[in-house]
Amino acid sequence: MNLTTHKLTSTYTAPLTSALAQTMLQWHSRFLKPILPAVFFFAGVTYDTLTLTRIDRLLDNLIILLYLTLLGTLIILTGRFQLGLVPPNPDRPDWNVLSLMHRARPHFAKALQFLLGGLFSAYAILYSQSASFSTTAIFLGIILGFLIANEFLSNQYSSLKMLVGLFAIVTLSFMTFFLPVLTGWMNASVFLIGAVITIAVVWHTVRLTLRGIPNLPVRASLTICLPAFGVVGLCTALYFLNWIPPIPLSLKSGGIYHHIEKQQNQYALTYEDGPWYAVWKRSDDRVGTDTPVYSFSSVFAPITLHTTIYHHWEWRPLTKSAEFITTDRIPISITGGREHGYRMYTMKRRLQPGEWRVNVETEDGRLIGRITFAADANYSPSHDLTTITQ
């Protein structure tokens, strides 16, 4: 190639390369940039789903506790910067704590968003294991709402009241399951202790944020804490309304069976098989009234937890206006620690025709899970009986 040809090639190649780069940038800005937040959001939730194994796992709880500590520290720093309580950055570029805080300040909002997103994602996974299709799903929906809203609220994280309110939510959500795991007790008193600890932590965080203001009235701290205290009060009301899932308990499996027999360390569960396409069927949904009926459930509980679970049998006739009537409420003492849950069953004879359900619930009536079926006086099996073990 002579000099003239080389110059011509360079002349035409440069504009083509520039145009290709500009096209790629436009394509990235138009198509990839809008979906990247959603990709990162689902990637983060998927990662948490795979890594969060057991609610009583020490490492998982320590990570959540670290997130809460970092979140509280960032809230204090954000508030002190807003109030002008942080000394100005010195002109000399020293790598001291003050200089590092000023360098990090532009990234506080993203860090807050990251920490809150991680906490709400973890809580959504953990609480979903205990929530059922009942009123407890409302609280799970609130957690999911905060998780989604967090992706769009980073510009609003300059509001100290909002940050303190969110801090109260994530702290109380942690205390609700961490204290039962830590103490082995699960009742209203333990929840109220968690609420008091949350109020104390929030109050101390706000006082640290405002430290250094001369003649600071207590009313100023109360004004900032009021939304957070309101959140704690609302969650307490939801708890006594049985709207908060009975975390750390969760129903691993449950069903209705023709017969149950314990064989060494396993339970043999017999039920009527379904049609060929009903591959999901693993228990009975229709039984007769003249044979015994067994309700089996497997409830996960942390290693330290010893509590009583109830099989609450309810019945109503095939009338739309009728309500469910309690027939039996059978207590079962359980011990936690088994990976696939503590297995238990109850049996009932001479069922009335109609709709039946067995609520697996805590001693104070909070629903862990529900098993539904129908009893028919004219029932006769139309498929073979199958036995599985658990």
C-alpha positions as CSV (number, residue, x, y, z in Angstrom):
1,M,0.0,0.0,0.0
2,N,1.5,3.4,-1.0
3,L,1.2,6.6,1.0
4,T,-1.7,8.0,-1.0
5,T,-3.8,4.8,-0.4
6,H,-3.0,4.8,3.3
7,K,-4.2,8.4,3.7
8,L,-7.4,7.7,1.9
9,T,-8.1,4.6,4.0
10,S,-7.4,6.6,7.2
11,T,-9.7,9.4,6.0
12,Y,-12.6,7.1,5.5
13,T,-12.0,4.8,8.5
14,A,-12.0,7.5,11.2
15,P,-15.5,8.8,10.4
16,L,-16.9,5.2,10.2
17,T,-15.4,4.3,13.6
18,S,-16.8,7.5,15.2
19,A,-20.2,6.9,13.7
20,L,-20.2,3.2,15.0
21,A,-19.3,4.4,18.5
22,Q,-22.0,7.0,18.4
23,T,-24.6,4.5,17.3
24,M,-23.6,2.1,20.1
25,L,-23.8,4.9,22.7
26,Q,-27.3,5.9,21.4
27,W,-28.4,2.2,21.5
28,H,-27.1,1.8,25.0
29,S,-28.8,5.0,26.1
30,R,-32.1,4.2,24.4
31,F,-32.5,0.5,25.2
32,L,-30.1,-0.7,27.9
33,K,-30.1,2.3,30.3
34,P,-33.9,2.2,31.1
35,I,-33.8,-1.5,32.0
36,L,-30.6,-1.7,33.9
37,P,-32.2,-0.6,37.2
38,A,-34.7,-3.5,36.8
39,V,-32.0,-5.9,36.0
40,F,-29.9,-5.0,39.0
41,F,-33.1,-5.1,41.2
42,F,-34.0,-8.6,40.2
43,A,-30.4,-9.7,40.3
44,G,-30.1,-8.5,43.9
45,V,-33.4,-10.2,45.0
46,T,-32.3,-13.4,43.3
47,Y,-29.0,-13.3,45.0
48,D,-30.6,-12.8,48.4
49,T,-33.1,-15.6,47.7
50,L,-30.2,-18.0,47.0
51,T,-28.0,-16.9,49.9
52,L,-30.5,-16.4,52.7
53,T,-31.0,-20.0,53.9
54,R,-32.3,-20.2,57.5
55,I,-33.7,-17.5,59.6
56,D,-31.7,-18.7,62.6
57,R,-28.4,-18.7,60.7
58,L,-25.8,-16.6,62.6
59,L,-24.0,-15.2,59.6
60,D,-27.2,-14.0,58.0
61,N,-28.3,-12.2,61.2
62,L,-24.9,-10.7,61.6
63,I,-25.0,-9.3,58.1
64,I,-28.4,-7.8,58.7
65,L,-27.2,-6.3,61.9
66,L,-24.2,-4.8,60.1
67,Y,-26.5,-3.3,57.5
68,L,-28.6,-1.7,60.3
69,T,-25.5,-0.3,62.0
70,L,-24.2,1.2,58.8
71,L,-27.7,2.6,58.0
72,G,-27.9,4.3,61.4
73,T,-24.4,5.8,61.1
74,L,-25.3,7.2,57.6
75,I,-28.5,8.7,58.9
76,I,-26.6,10.4,61.7
77,L,-24.0,11.8,59.2
78,T,-26.6,12.9,56.7
79,G,-28.5,14.8,59.4
80,R,-25.4,16.4,60.8
81,F,-24.3,17.6,57.4
82,Q,-27.8,19.1,56.8
83,L,-27.7,20.9,60.1
84,G,-24.2,22.2,59.6
85,L,-22.9,20.3,62.6
86,V,-19.9,18.8,60.6
87,P,-16.8,21.1,60.5
88,P,-15.9,22.3,57.1
89,N,-13.3,20.3,55.1
90,P,-9.8,21.7,55.6
91,D,-8.0,23.1,52.6
92,R,-5.1,20.7,53.0
93,P,-5.8,17.3,51.4
94,D,-5.2,15.2,54.5
95,W,-6.6,11.7,54.6
96,N,-8.3,12.0,58.0
97,V,-11.8,11.1,59.1
98,L,-13.2,14.6,58.5
99,S,-11.8,14.7,55.0
100,L,-13.1,11.2,54.2
101,M,-16.6,12.1,55.3
102,H,-16.6,15.2,53.0
103,R,-15.4,13.1,50.1
104,A,-18.0,10.5,50.7
105,R,-20.9,12.9,51.2
106,P,-22.0,13.0,47.5
107,H,-22.5,9.2,47.7
108,F,-24.6,9.1,50.9
109,A,-27.9,8.8,49.0
110,K,-26.8,5.9,46.9
111,A,-25.4,4.2,50.0
112,L,-28.6,4.7,51.9
113,Q,-30.6,3.3,48.9
114,F,-28.3,0.2,48.8
115,L,-28.6,-0.5,52.5
116,L,-32.4,-0.1,52.6
117,G,-32.7,-2.1,49.5
118,G,-30.7,-5.0,51.0
119,L,-32.7,-4.9,54.2
120,F,-36.1,-4.8,52.6
121,S,-35.1,-7.5,50.1
122,A,-34.0,-9.8,53.0
123,Y,-37.2,-9.1,54.9
124,A,-39.3,-9.8,51.9
125,I,-37.7,-13.2,51.5
126,L,-37.8,-14.1,55.2
127,Y,-41.4,-12.8,55.9
128,S,-42.7,-14.5,52.7
129,Q,-41.8,-17.9,54.2
130,S,-44.2,-17.2,57.1
131,A,-47.0,-15.3,55.4
132,S,-50.1,-17.0,54.1
133,F,-52.9,-16.0,51.8
134,S,-54.7,-14.2,54.7
135,T,-54.4,-10.9,56.5
136,T,-50.7,-11.6,57.2
137,A,-50.1,-11.1,53.5
138,I,-50.8,-7.4,54.0
139,F,-47.7,-6.8,56.0
140,L,-45.6,-8.7,53.4
141,G,-47.2,-6.4,50.8
142,I,-46.0,-3.4,52.8
143,I,-42.5,-4.7,52.8
144,L,-42.6,-5.4,49.1
145,G,-44.0,-1.9,48.5
146,F,-41.0,-0.4,50.4
147,L,-38.6,-2.6,48.4
148,I,-40.0,-1.4,45.1
149,A,-40.3,2.2,46.2
150,N,-36.7,2.3,47.4
151,E,-35.6,2.1,43.7
152,F,-37.2,5.5,43.1
153,L,-36.7,7.3,46.5
154,S,-33.0,8.0,46.5
155,N,-33.6,11.7,45.7
156,Q,-35.9,11.9,48.8
157,Y,-33.4,10.6,51.2
158,S,-32.4,14.1,52.3
159,S,-35.5,14.2,54.6
160,L,-34.3,13.3,58.1
161,K,-37.8,12.4,59.2
162,M,-38.3,10.0,56.3
163,L,-34.9,8.3,57.0
164,V,-35.7,7.9,60.7
165,G,-39.1,6.5,59.9
166,L,-37.6,3.9,57.5
167,F,-34.9,3.1,60.1
168,A,-37.7,2.3,62.6
169,I,-39.4,0.0,60.1
170,V,-36.3,-2.0,59.3
171,T,-35.2,-2.2,62.9
172,L,-38.5,-3.4,64.2
173,S,-38.8,-5.9,61.4
174,F,-35.4,-7.3,62.5
175,M,-36.3,-7.4,66.2
176,T,-39.6,-9.3,65.4
177,F,-37.8,-12.4,64.4
178,F,-34.3,-12.0,65.9
179,L,-35.5,-11.8,69.5
180,P,-37.5,-15.1,69.3
181,V,-34.4,-16.7,67.6
182,L,-32.1,-15.4,70.4
183,T,-34.3,-16.1,73.4
184,G,-36.3,-19.2,72.3
185,W,-39.6,-17.4,73.3
186,M,-42.3,-16.3,70.9
187,N,-45.2,-14.3,72.3
188,A,-46.6,-10.8,72.6
189,S,-44.2,-9.8,75.4
190,V,-41.2,-10.5,73.2
191,F,-42.7,-8.5,70.4
192,L,-43.3,-5.5,72.7
193,I,-39.7,-5.8,74.0
194,G,-38.6,-5.5,70.4
195,A,-40.8,-2.4,69.9
196,V,-39.3,-0.8,73.0
197,I,-35.7,-1.5,71.8
198,T,-36.6,0.0,68.4
199,I,-37.9,3.2,70.0
200,A,-34.7,3.4,72.1
201,V,-32.5,2.9,69.1
202,V,-34.3,5.5,67.1
203,W,-34.3,8.0,69.9
204,H,-30.6,7.5,70.5
205,T,-29.9,7.9,66.8
206,V,-31.7,11.2,66.6
207,R,-30.0,12.5,69.8
208,L,-26.6,11.7,68.3
209,T,-27.6,13.5,65.1
210,L,-28.6,16.6,67.0
211,R,-25.7,16.5,69.5
212,G,-23.8,19.8,69.6
213,I,-26.8,22.1,69.2
214,P,-26.8,24.4,72.2
215,N,-29.9,24.5,74.4
216,L,-31.6,21.8,72.3
217,P,-35.2,21.2,73.6
218,V,-36.4,17.7,73.9
219,R,-39.4,18.7,71.7
220,A,-37.1,19.1,68.7
221,S,-36.0,15.5,69.0
222,L,-39.6,14.4,69.5
223,T,-40.7,16.2,66.3
224,I,-38.2,14.2,64.3
225,C,-39.0,10.9,66.0
226,L,-42.8,11.2,65.8
227,P,-43.2,9.5,62.3
228,A,-40.9,6.7,63.5
229,F,-42.9,6.3,66.8
230,G,-46.1,6.3,64.7
231,V,-44.7,3.5,62.6
232,V,-43.9,1.4,65.7
233,G,-47.4,2.0,67.1
234,L,-49.0,1.0,63.7
235,C,-46.9,-2.2,63.6
236,T,-47.9,-3.0,67.2
237,A,-51.5,-2.7,66.2
238,L,-51.0,-4.9,63.2
239,Y,-49.4,-7.5,65.4
240,F,-52.3,-7.7,67.8
241,L,-54.7,-7.8,64.8
242,N,-52.7,-10.9,63.6
243,W,-51.7,-9.1,60.4
244,I,-47.9,-9.7,60.9
245,P,-46.7,-13.1,59.8
246,P,-45.7,-15.5,62.7
247,I,-42.0,-15.2,61.8
248,P,-39.7,-17.1,62.5
249,L,-42.2,-20.0,62.2
250,S,-43.1,-21.2,58.6
251,L,-45.1,-24.0,57.2
252,K,-42.9,-26.2,55.0
253,S,-45.6,-28.6,54.0
254,G,-49.1,-29.7,54.9
255,G,-52.0,-31.8,53.6
256,I,-54.9,-34.1,54.3
257,Y,-54.4,-37.9,54.1
258,H,-56.3,-41.2,54.2
259,H,-53.8,-42.7,56.6
260,I,-50.5,-41.7,58.3
261,E,-48.0,-44.2,59.8
262,K,-44.7,-43.5,61.4
263,Q,-41.9,-45.7,60.0
264,Q,-38.7,-45.3,61.9
265,N,-37.7,-41.7,61.3
266,Q,-40.2,-41.0,58.5
267,Y,-43.9,-40.6,58.1
268,A,-45.8,-42.6,55.4
269,L,-48.6,-40.5,54.0
270,T,-51.4,-42.1,52.0
271,Y,-53.7,-40.2,49.7
272,E,-55.7,-40.6,46.6
273,D,-53.7,-40.0,43.4
274,G,-55.1,-37.5,40.9
275,P,-55.5,-37.6,37.1
276,W,-52.3,-37.9,35.0
277,Y,-52.0,-34.2,34.5
278,A,-52.3,-33.3,38.2
279,V,-48.6,-33.7,38.8
280,W,-48.8,-31.2,41.7
281,K,-51.2,-33.3,43.8
282,R,-49.6,-34.5,47.0
283,S,-52.6,-34.8,49.3
284,D,-56.4,-35.2,49.4
285,D,-58.7,-32.4,48.6
286,R,-61.9,-34.5,49.0
287,V,-62.6,-37.2,51.6
288,G,-65.5,-39.3,52.9
289,T,-67.4,-38.7,56.1
290,D,-67.3,-42.3,57.4
291,T,-63.5,-42.8,57.6
292,P,-60.8,-41.2,59.7
293,V,-59.1,-38.1,58.2
294,Y,-55.5,-37.1,59.0
295,S,-54.1,-33.6,58.8
296,F,-50.3,-33.5,58.5
297,S,-48.0,-30.4,58.7
298,S,-44.3,-29.7,58.9
299,V,-43.4,-26.4,60.6
300,F,-40.0,-24.9,60.6
301,A,-38.8,-23.3,63.8
302,P,-35.3,-22.1,64.9
303,I,-33.1,-24.4,67.0
304,T,-33.7,-22.4,70.2
305,L,-37.4,-22.1,69.9
306,H,-39.8,-24.3,71.9
307,T,-43.4,-23.5,71.4
308,T,-46.9,-24.9,71.0
309,I,-48.6,-25.2,67.6
310,Y,-52.3,-25.8,67.2
311,H,-54.3,-27.7,64.5
312,H,-57.5,-25.7,64.4
313,W,-60.2,-27.7,62.7
314,E,-63.1,-25.7,61.3
315,W,-66.2,-26.7,59.3
316,R,-69.1,-25.0,57.5
317,P,-72.0,-26.5,55.6
318,L,-72.3,-26.0,51.8
319,T,-74.1,-22.8,52.2
320,K,-72.7,-19.5,51.0
321,S,-74.0,-17.5,53.9
322,A,-72.6,-19.9,56.5
323,E,-69.4,-19.1,58.5
324,F,-66.8,-21.5,59.6
325,I,-67.4,-23.1,63.1
326,T,-64.6,-24.4,65.3
327,T,-64.8,-28.2,66.0
328,D,-61.4,-28.8,67.5
329,R,-58.2,-26.9,68.5
330,I,-55.5,-29.4,69.2
331,P,-52.2,-28.3,70.8
332,I,-48.8,-29.8,69.8
333,S,-45.6,-28.9,71.5
334,I,-42.7,-28.6,69.0
335,T,-39.0,-28.2,69.1
336,G,-37.1,-26.3,66.4
337,G,-34.0,-27.0,64.4
338,R,-35.0,-29.6,61.8
339,E,-34.2,-28.3,58.3
340,H,-37.5,-29.4,56.7
341,G,-39.6,-28.6,59.8
342,Y,-41.1,-30.3,62.8
343,R,-43.6,-32.9,61.6
344,M,-46.9,-33.4,63.3
345,Y,-50.4,-34.7,62.6
346,T,-53.9,-34.9,64.0
347,M,-56.8,-37.1,63.2
348,K,-60.6,-36.6,63.2
349,R,-63.5,-39.1,62.8
350,R,-67.1,-38.7,61.7
351,L,-66.8,-35.5,59.7
352,Q,-69.9,-33.5,58.8
353,P,-70.4,-33.0,55.0
354,G,-69.3,-29.6,53.8
355,E,-66.1,-27.5,53.6
356,W,-63.3,-28.0,56.1
357,R,-60.1,-26.3,56.8
358,V,-57.3,-26.9,59.3
359,N,-55.5,-23.7,60.4
360,V,-51.9,-24.3,61.6
361,E,-51.5,-21.5,64.1
362,T,-49.6,-20.2,67.0
363,E,-50.8,-20.2,70.6
364,D,-52.1,-16.6,70.2
365,G,-54.0,-17.5,67.0
366,R,-51.6,-16.2,64.4
367,L,-51.9,-18.2,61.2
368,I,-48.9,-20.1,60.0
369,G,-50.7,-21.9,57.2
370,R,-54.0,-23.4,56.1
371,I,-55.1,-26.7,54.7
372,T,-58.5,-26.9,53.0
373,F,-60.6,-29.8,51.8
374,A,-64.2,-31.0,51.4
375,A,-66.1,-33.9,53.0
376,D,-68.7,-35.7,51.0
377,A,-71.0,-38.4,52.3
378,N,-71.1,-40.0,48.8
379,Y,-67.4,-40.0,48.3
380,S,-65.6,-43.1,46.9
381,P,-62.0,-43.1,45.5
382,S,-61.8,-42.9,41.7
383,H,-58.0,-43.3,41.6
384,D,-55.5,-45.5,43.2
385,L,-54.1,-44.7,46.6
386,T,-50.5,-43.5,46.7
387,T,-48.0,-43.3,49.6
388,I,-45.2,-40.8,50.0
389,T,-42.8,-40.4,52.9
390,Q,-41.7,-37.2,54.7
